[in-house]
């Protein structure tokens, strides 16, 4: 597991570009997908669900990081007290 994490850390730039390629693929696929009758306003917008997933994931990351800093983070000398 440690070797895998080190391998991925050394190639973080490659992973970032693979992520963007995958995101681009999902948007291109959304152009080619057959659309049925929309049940939600986002169903008729091309790339809506890809963007919704991306921004939702980013928002959850920021919210969870904020919760960590508010409730869970301890001072550096917490265990020395």
Secondary structure by P-SEA (a helix, b strand, c coil): caaaaaaaaaaaaaaaaaaaaaaaaaaaaaaaccccccccccccccaaaaaaaaaaaaaaaaaaaaaaacccccccccccc
